[in-house]
Amino acid sequence: MPRKYGAKAQQSVKEAMDEFKKGKLKSGKSGKPVKNPKQAIAIGLSEARKKGAKVPAKKSK
């Protein structure tokens, strides 16, 4: 079974989670501190997508 995320994506999520744990991770336009760990992971994956890492596309509603 192939891996879902590439190594660079995992690194990006790790960095986002480290910032989240320190209380320094901010959300998009509002700049409010992130309080939900799932949101921190989503931010990390979003940053990885922007860098061109191997990440599946966002799920649409």
PyMOL Python script that loads the backbone (N, CA, C, O; Angstrom):
from pymol import cmd

cmd.read_pdbstr("""\
ATOM      1  N   MET A   1       0.850  -1.192   0.000  1.00  0.00           N
ATOM      2  CA  MET A   1       0.000   0.000   0.000  1.00  0.00           C
ATOM      3  C   MET A   1       0.891   1.249   0.000  1.00  0.00           C
ATOM      4  O   MET A   1       1.764   1.385   0.858  1.00  0.00           O
ATOM      5  N   PRO A   2       0.678   2.154  -0.951  1.00  0.00           N
ATOM      6  CA  PRO A   2       1.537   3.347  -1.018  1.00  0.00           C
ATOM      7  C   PRO A   2       1.282   4.305   0.143  1.00  0.00           C
ATOM      8  O   PRO A   2       0.197   4.344   0.723  1.00  0.00           O
ATOM      9  N   ARG A   3       2.322   5.074   0.458  1.00  0.00           N
ATOM     10  CA  ARG A   3       2.188   6.050   1.535  1.00  0.00           C
ATOM     11  C   ARG A   3       1.305   7.192   1.079  1.00  0.00           C
ATOM     12  O   ARG A   3       1.335   7.593  -0.084  1.00  0.00           O
ATOM     13  N   LYS A   4       0.522   7.708   2.005  1.00  0.00           N
ATOM     14  CA  LYS A   4      -0.422   8.776   1.681  1.00  0.00           C
ATOM     15  C   LYS A   4       0.274  10.135   1.561  1.00  0.00           C
ATOM     16  O   LYS A   4      -0.051  10.935   0.685  1.00  0.00           O
ATOM     17  N   TYR A   5       1.239  10.382   2.458  1.00  0.00           N
ATOM     18  CA  TYR A   5       1.935  11.666   2.476  1.00  0.00           C
ATOM     19  C   TYR A   5       3.426  11.450   2.271  1.00  0.00           C
ATOM     20  O   TYR A   5       3.977  10.437   2.703  1.00  0.00           O
ATOM     21  N   GLY A   6       4.077  12.396   1.615  1.00  0.00           N
ATOM     22  CA  GLY A   6       5.512  12.327   1.421  1.00  0.00           C
ATOM     23  C   GLY A   6       6.259  12.791   2.664  1.00  0.00           C
ATOM     24  O   GLY A   6       5.656  13.298   3.610  1.00  0.00           O
ATOM     25  N   ALA A   7       7.568  12.616   2.653  1.00  0.00           N
ATOM     26  CA  ALA A   7       8.390  12.989   3.806  1.00  0.00           C
ATOM     27  C   ALA A   7       8.364  14.491   4.059  1.00  0.00           C
ATOM     28  O   ALA A   7       8.356  14.922   5.212  1.00  0.00           O
ATOM     29  N   LYS A   8       8.349  15.296   2.994  1.00  0.00           N
ATOM     30  CA  LYS A   8       8.315  16.757   3.165  1.00  0.00           C
ATOM     31  C   LYS A   8       6.991  17.195   3.784  1.00  0.00           C
ATOM     32  O   LYS A   8       6.953  18.143   4.570  1.00  0.00           O
ATOM     33  N   ALA A   9       5.910  16.508   3.433  1.00  0.00           N
ATOM     34  CA  ALA A   9       4.607  16.833   4.018  1.00  0.00           C
ATOM     35  C   ALA A   9       4.619  16.520   5.506  1.00  0.00           C
ATOM     36  O   ALA A   9       4.107  17.298   6.312  1.00  0.00           O
ATOM     37  N   GLN A  10       5.199  15.388   5.872  1.00  0.00           N
ATOM     38  CA  GLN A  10       5.275  15.022   7.287  1.00  0.00           C
ATOM     39  C   GLN A  10       6.105  16.035   8.060  1.00  0.00           C
ATOM     40  O   GLN A  10       5.772  16.384   9.193  1.00  0.00           O
ATOM     41  N   GLN A  11       7.183  16.505   7.451  1.00  0.00           N
ATOM     42  CA  GLN A  11       8.041  17.509   8.097  1.00  0.00           C
ATOM     43  C   GLN A  11       7.270  18.813   8.318  1.00  0.00           C
ATOM     44  O   GLN A  11       7.394  19.447   9.365  1.00  0.00           O
ATOM     45  N   SER A  12       6.474  19.204   7.319  1.00  0.00           N
ATOM     46  CA  SER A  12       5.690  20.434   7.414  1.00  0.00           C
ATOM     47  C   SER A  12       4.651  20.335   8.532  1.00  0.00           C
ATOM     48  O   SER A  12       4.438  21.294   9.273  1.00  0.00           O
ATOM     49  N   VAL A  13       4.011  19.179   8.648  1.00  0.00           N
ATOM     50  CA  VAL A  13       3.015  18.969   9.709  1.00  0.00           C
ATOM     51  C   VAL A  13       3.705  18.983  11.072  1.00  0.00           C
ATOM     52  O   VAL A  13       3.175  19.541  12.032  1.00  0.00           O
ATOM     53  N   LYS A  14       4.880  18.372  11.156  1.00  0.00           N
ATOM     54  CA  LYS A  14       5.630  18.359  12.419  1.00  0.00           C
ATOM     55  C   LYS A  14       5.964  19.780  12.861  1.00  0.00           C
ATOM     56  O   LYS A  14       5.825  20.116  14.037  1.00  0.00           O
ATOM     57  N   GLU A  15       6.407  20.615  11.917  1.00  0.00           N
ATOM     58  CA  GLU A  15       6.732  22.008  12.246  1.00  0.00           C
ATOM     59  C   GLU A  15       5.495  22.758  12.727  1.00  0.00           C
ATOM     60  O   GLU A  15       5.562  23.520  13.691  1.00  0.00           O
ATOM     61  N   ALA A  16       4.350  22.538  12.045  1.00  0.00           N
ATOM     62  CA  ALA A  16       3.110  23.201  12.443  1.00  0.00           C
ATOM     63  C   ALA A  16       2.678  22.754  13.839  1.00  0.00           C
ATOM     64  O   ALA A  16       2.216  23.567  14.640  1.00  0.00           O
ATOM     65  N   MET A  17       2.829  21.462  14.129  1.00  0.00           N
ATOM     66  CA  MET A  17       2.445  20.953  15.450  1.00  0.00           C
ATOM     67  C   MET A  17       3.371  21.503  16.545  1.00  0.00           C
ATOM     68  O   MET A  17       2.919  21.793  17.653  1.00  0.00           O
ATOM     69  N   ASP A  18       4.651  21.644  16.235  1.00  0.00           N
ATOM     70  CA  ASP A  18       5.584  22.221  17.207  1.00  0.00           C
ATOM     71  C   ASP A  18       5.186  23.659  17.537  1.00  0.00           C
ATOM     72  O   ASP A  18       5.193  24.058  18.702  1.00  0.00           O
ATOM     73  N   GLU A  19       4.839  24.435  16.509  1.00  0.00           N
ATOM     74  CA  GLU A  19       4.390  25.821  16.735  1.00  0.00           C
ATOM     75  C   GLU A  19       3.098  25.833  17.545  1.00  0.00           C
ATOM     76  O   GLU A  19       2.921  26.659  18.440  1.00  0.00           O
ATOM     77  N   PHE A  20       2.185  24.892  17.214  1.00  0.00           N
ATOM     78  CA  PHE A  20       0.908  24.802  17.920  1.00  0.00           C
ATOM     79  C   PHE A  20       1.140  24.551  19.410  1.00  0.00           C
ATOM     80  O   PHE A  20       0.516  25.189  20.258  1.00  0.00           O
ATOM     81  N   LYS A  21       2.048  23.613  19.724  1.00  0.00           N
ATOM     82  CA  LYS A  21       2.316  23.265  21.123  1.00  0.00           C
ATOM     83  C   LYS A  21       2.937  24.423  21.889  1.00  0.00           C
ATOM     84  O   LYS A  21       2.743  24.547  23.099  1.00  0.00           O
ATOM     85  N   LYS A  22       3.684  25.272  21.188  1.00  0.00           N
ATOM     86  CA  LYS A  22       4.288  26.443  21.829  1.00  0.00           C
ATOM     87  C   LYS A  22       3.301  27.611  21.906  1.00  0.00           C
ATOM     88  O   LYS A  22       3.574  28.614  22.565  1.00  0.00           O
ATOM     89  N   GLY A  23       2.140  27.479  21.222  1.00  0.00           N
ATOM     90  CA  GLY A  23       1.139  28.532  21.219  1.00  0.00           C
ATOM     91  C   GLY A  23       1.447  29.654  20.252  1.00  0.00           C
ATOM     92  O   GLY A  23       0.930  30.761  20.406  1.00  0.00           O
ATOM     93  N   LYS A  24       2.284  29.389  19.250  1.00  0.00           N
ATOM     94  CA  LYS A  24       2.684  30.431  18.313  1.00  0.00           C
ATOM     95  C   LYS A  24       2.060  30.281  16.935  1.00  0.00           C
ATOM     96  O   LYS A  24       2.290  31.121  16.065  1.00  0.00           O
ATOM     97  N   LEU A  25       1.268  29.222  16.713  1.00  0.00           N
ATOM     98  CA  LEU A  25       0.646  28.997  15.408  1.00  0.00           C
ATOM     99  C   LEU A  25      -0.593  29.867  15.277  1.00  0.00           C
ATOM    100  O   LEU A  25      -1.482  29.826  16.127  1.00  0.00           O
ATOM    101  N   LYS A  26      -0.650  30.656  14.206  1.00  0.00           N
ATOM    102  CA  LYS A  26      -1.773  31.561  13.970  1.00  0.00           C
ATOM    103  C   LYS A  26      -2.548  31.105  12.744  1.00  0.00           C
ATOM    104  O   LYS A  26      -1.977  30.530  11.817  1.00  0.00           O
ATOM    105  N   SER A  27      -3.856  31.365  12.744  1.00  0.00           N
ATOM    106  CA  SER A  27      -4.682  31.004  11.599  1.00  0.00           C
ATOM    107  C   SER A  27      -4.641  32.111  10.545  1.00  0.00           C
ATOM    108  O   SER A  27      -4.243  33.239  10.833  1.00  0.00           O
ATOM    109  N   GLY A  28      -5.048  31.784   9.352  1.00  0.00           N
ATOM    110  CA  GLY A  28      -5.008  32.623   8.156  1.00  0.00           C
ATOM    111  C   GLY A  28      -5.152  34.123   8.300  1.00  0.00           C
ATOM    112  O   GLY A  28      -4.261  34.790   8.827  1.00  0.00           O
ATOM    113  N   LYS A  29      -6.267  34.655   7.835  1.00  0.00           N
ATOM    114  CA  LYS A  29      -6.457  36.107   7.762  1.00  0.00           C
ATOM    115  C   LYS A  29      -6.604  36.760   9.136  1.00  0.00           C
ATOM    116  O   LYS A  29      -6.068  37.842   9.376  1.00  0.00           O
ATOM    117  N   SER A  30      -7.340  36.093  10.043  1.00  0.00           N
ATOM    118  CA  SER A  30      -7.628  36.716  11.333  1.00  0.00           C
ATOM    119  C   SER A  30      -6.390  36.796  12.223  1.00  0.00           C
ATOM    120  O   SER A  30      -6.257  37.722  13.023  1.00  0.00           O
ATOM    121  N   GLY A  31      -5.484  35.827  12.083  1.00  0.00           N
ATOM    122  CA  GLY A  31      -4.273  35.825  12.902  1.00  0.00           C
ATOM    123  C   GLY A  31      -4.497  35.372  14.332  1.00  0.00           C
ATOM    124  O   GLY A  31      -3.642  35.576  15.193  1.00  0.00           O
ATOM    125  N   LYS A  32      -5.663  34.746  14.592  1.00  0.00           N
ATOM    126  CA  LYS A  32      -5.957  34.257  15.935  1.00  0.00           C
ATOM    127  C   LYS A  32      -5.141  32.996  16.206  1.00  0.00           C
ATOM    128  O   LYS A  32      -4.858  32.237  15.279  1.00  0.00           O
ATOM    129  N   PRO A  33      -4.761  32.762  17.456  1.00  0.00           N
ATOM    130  CA  PRO A  33      -4.011  31.539  17.761  1.00  0.00           C
ATOM    131  C   PRO A  33      -4.864  30.296  17.545  1.00  0.00           C
ATOM    132  O   PRO A  33      -6.057  30.293  17.849  1.00  0.00           O
ATOM    133  N   VAL A  34      -4.253  29.251  17.024  1.00  0.00           N
ATOM    134  CA  VAL A  34      -4.947  27.991  16.763  1.00  0.00           C
ATOM    135  C   VAL A  34      -5.077  27.220  18.067  1.00  0.00           C
ATOM    136  O   VAL A  34      -4.109  27.091  18.817  1.00  0.00           O
ATOM    137  N   LYS A  35      -6.286  26.700  18.342  1.00  0.00           N
ATOM    138  CA  LYS A  35      -6.525  25.979  19.586  1.00  0.00           C
ATOM    139  C   LYS A  35      -6.854  24.508  19.364  1.00  0.00           C
ATOM    140  O   LYS A  35      -6.935  23.743  20.325  1.00  0.00           O
ATOM    141  N   ASN A  36      -7.044  24.102  18.111  1.00  0.00           N
ATOM    142  CA  ASN A  36      -7.443  22.737  17.798  1.00  0.00           C
ATOM    143  C   ASN A  36      -6.289  22.011  17.096  1.00  0.00           C
ATOM    144  O   ASN A  36      -5.795  22.500  16.080  1.00  0.00           O
ATOM    145  N   PRO A  37      -5.850  20.860  17.610  1.00  0.00           N
ATOM    146  CA  PRO A  37      -4.737  20.147  16.971  1.00  0.00           C
ATOM    147  C   PRO A  37      -5.043  19.713  15.543  1.00  0.00           C
ATOM    148  O   PRO A  37      -4.139  19.670  14.709  1.00  0.00           O
ATOM    149  N   LYS A  38      -6.310  19.386  15.242  1.00  0.00           N
ATOM    150  CA  LYS A  38      -6.664  19.001  13.868  1.00  0.00           C
ATOM    151  C   LYS A  38      -6.475  20.181  12.921  1.00  0.00           C
ATOM    152  O   LYS A  38      -6.071  20.002  11.773  1.00  0.00           O
ATOM    153  N   GLN A  39      -6.767  21.386  13.404  1.00  0.00           N
ATOM    154  CA  GLN A  39      -6.572  22.578  12.589  1.00  0.00           C
ATOM    155  C   GLN A  39      -5.080  22.800  12.336  1.00  0.00           C
ATOM    156  O   GLN A  39      -4.688  23.232  11.252  1.00  0.00           O
ATOM    157  N   ALA A  40      -4.254  22.504  13.337  1.00  0.00           N
ATOM    158  CA  ALA A  40      -2.805  22.641  13.183  1.00  0.00           C
ATOM    159  C   ALA A  40      -2.294  21.691  12.106  1.00  0.00           C
ATOM    160  O   ALA A  40      -1.443  22.065  11.298  1.00  0.00           O
ATOM    161  N   ILE A  41      -2.809  20.468  12.092  1.00  0.00           N
ATOM    162  CA  ILE A  41      -2.420  19.491  11.070  1.00  0.00           C
ATOM    163  C   ILE A  41      -2.853  19.977   9.693  1.00  0.00           C
ATOM    164  O   ILE A  41      -2.099  19.865   8.726  1.00  0.00           O
ATOM    165  N   ALA A  42      -4.060  20.516   9.604  1.00  0.00           N
ATOM    166  CA  ALA A  42      -4.562  21.018   8.328  1.00  0.00           C
ATOM    167  C   ALA A  42      -3.696  22.162   7.807  1.00  0.00           C
ATOM    168  O   ALA A  42      -3.441  22.244   6.605  1.00  0.00           O
ATOM    169  N   ILE A  43      -3.250  23.029   8.680  1.00  0.00           N
ATOM    170  CA  ILE A  43      -2.371  24.138   8.290  1.00  0.00           C
ATOM    171  C   ILE A  43      -1.046  23.596   7.769  1.00  0.00           C
ATOM    172  O   ILE A  43      -0.526  24.075   6.762  1.00  0.00           O
ATOM    173  N   GLY A  44      -0.499  22.593   8.462  1.00  0.00           N
ATOM    174  CA  GLY A  44       0.752  21.968   8.027  1.00  0.00           C
ATOM    175  C   GLY A  44       0.625  21.336   6.651  1.00  0.00           C
ATOM    176  O   GLY A  44       1.522  21.476   5.820  1.00  0.00           O
ATOM    177  N   LEU A  45      -0.485  20.639   6.401  1.00  0.00           N
ATOM    178  CA  LEU A  45      -0.699  20.009   5.095  1.00  0.00           C
ATOM    179  C   LEU A  45      -0.902  21.065   4.005  1.00  0.00           C
ATOM    180  O   LEU A  45      -0.440  20.897   2.876  1.00  0.00           O
ATOM    181  N   SER A  46      -1.589  22.141   4.347  1.00  0.00           N
ATOM    182  CA  SER A  46      -1.805  23.218   3.392  1.00  0.00           C
ATOM    183  C   SER A  46      -0.480  23.856   2.975  1.00  0.00           C
ATOM    184  O   SER A  46      -0.258  24.135   1.797  1.00  0.00           O
ATOM    185  N   GLU A  47       0.392  24.081   3.953  1.00  0.00           N
ATOM    186  CA  GLU A  47       1.711  24.647   3.648  1.00  0.00           C
ATOM    187  C   GLU A  47       2.527  23.686   2.776  1.00  0.00           C
ATOM    188  O   GLU A  47       3.250  24.110   1.875  1.00  0.00           O
ATOM    189  N   ALA A  48       2.397  22.389   3.060  1.00  0.00           N
ATOM    190  CA  ALA A  48       3.113  21.382   2.267  1.00  0.00           C
ATOM    191  C   ALA A  48       2.621  21.389   0.819  1.00  0.00           C
ATOM    192  O   ALA A  48       3.415  21.268  -0.114  1.00  0.00           O
ATOM    193  N   ARG A  49       1.296  21.533   0.638  1.00  0.00           N
ATOM    194  CA  ARG A  49       0.732  21.610  -0.721  1.00  0.00           C
ATOM    195  C   ARG A  49       1.312  22.796  -1.482  1.00  0.00           C
ATOM    196  O   ARG A  49       1.658  22.679  -2.658  1.00  0.00           O
ATOM    197  N   LYS A  50       1.418  23.943  -0.802  1.00  0.00           N
ATOM    198  CA  LYS A  50       1.951  25.155  -1.441  1.00  0.00           C
ATOM    199  C   LYS A  50       3.400  24.960  -1.865  1.00  0.00           C
ATOM    200  O   LYS A  50       3.836  25.521  -2.870  1.00  0.00           O
ATOM    201  N   LYS A  51       4.161  24.149  -1.087  1.00  0.00           N
ATOM    202  CA  LYS A  51       5.565  23.889  -1.407  1.00  0.00           C
ATOM    203  C   LYS A  51       5.713  22.808  -2.474  1.00  0.00           C
ATOM    204  O   LYS A  51       6.815  22.586  -2.977  1.00  0.00           O
ATOM    205  N   GLY A  52       4.612  22.131  -2.828  1.00  0.00           N
ATOM    206  CA  GLY A  52       4.665  21.107  -3.867  1.00  0.00           C
ATOM    207  C   GLY A  52       4.970  19.719  -3.340  1.00  0.00           C
ATOM    208  O   GLY A  52       5.417  18.866  -4.108  1.00  0.00           O
ATOM    209  N   ALA A  53       4.747  19.458  -2.059  1.00  0.00           N
ATOM    210  CA  ALA A  53       5.010  18.140  -1.484  1.00  0.00           C
ATOM    211  C   ALA A  53       3.916  17.163  -1.889  1.00  0.00           C
ATOM    212  O   ALA A  53       2.860  17.571  -2.371  1.00  0.00           O
ATOM    213  N   LYS A  54       4.173  15.866  -1.691  1.00  0.00           N
ATOM    214  CA  LYS A  54       3.209  14.834  -2.049  1.00  0.00           C
ATOM    215  C   LYS A  54       2.112  14.768  -0.984  1.00  0.00           C
ATOM    216  O   LYS A  54       2.280  14.153   0.069  1.00  0.00           O
ATOM    217  N   VAL A  55       0.996  15.413  -1.284  1.00  0.00           N
ATOM    218  CA  VAL A  55      -0.141  15.468  -0.378  1.00  0.00           C
ATOM    219  C   VAL A  55      -1.400  15.300  -1.213  1.00  0.00           C
ATOM    220  O   VAL A  55      -1.530  15.956  -2.246  1.00  0.00           O
ATOM    221  N   PRO A  56      -2.344  14.433  -0.799  1.00  0.00           N
ATOM    222  CA  PRO A  56      -3.598  14.308  -1.553  1.00  0.00           C
ATOM    223  C   PRO A  56      -4.375  15.615  -1.558  1.00  0.00           C
ATOM    224  O   PRO A  56      -4.209  16.445  -0.664  1.00  0.00           O
ATOM    225  N   ALA A  57      -5.214  15.797  -2.552  1.00  0.00           N
ATOM    226  CA  ALA A  57      -6.026  17.018  -2.650  1.00  0.00           C
ATOM    227  C   ALA A  57      -6.999  17.093  -1.472  1.00  0.00           C
ATOM    228  O   ALA A  57      -7.346  16.074  -0.874  1.00  0.00           O
ATOM    229  N   LYS A  58      -7.433  18.319  -1.148  1.00  0.00           N
ATOM    230  CA  LYS A  58      -8.390  18.518  -0.064  1.00  0.00           C
ATOM    231  C   LYS A  58      -9.699  17.804  -0.380  1.00  0.00           C
ATOM    232  O   LYS A  58     -10.100  17.724  -1.541  1.00  0.00           O
ATOM    233  N   LYS A  59     -10.370  17.284   0.656  1.00  0.00           N
ATOM    234  CA  LYS A  59     -11.683  16.667   0.464  1.00  0.00           C
ATOM    235  C   LYS A  59     -12.702  17.765   0.260  1.00  0.00           C
ATOM    236  O   LYS A  59     -12.735  18.738   1.013  1.00  0.00           O
ATOM    237  N   SER A  60     -13.537  17.612  -0.759  1.00  0.00           N
ATOM    238  CA  SER A  60     -14.569  18.638  -0.986  1.00  0.00           C
ATOM    239  C   SER A  60     -15.870  18.175  -0.355  1.00  0.00           C
ATOM    240  O   SER A  60     -16.105  16.978  -0.191  1.00  0.00           O
ATOM    241  N   LYS A  61     -16.704  19.129  -0.006  1.00  0.00           N
ATOM    242  CA  LYS A  61     -17.978  18.804   0.645  1.00  0.00           C
ATOM    243  C   LYS A  61     -19.000  18.370  -0.384  1.00  0.00           C
ATOM    244  O   LYS A  61     -20.136  18.054  -0.031  1.00  0.00           O
TER     245      LYS A  61
END
""", "prot")
cmd.dss("prot")
cmd.show_as("cartoon", "prot")
cmd.util.cbc("prot")
cmd.orient("prot")
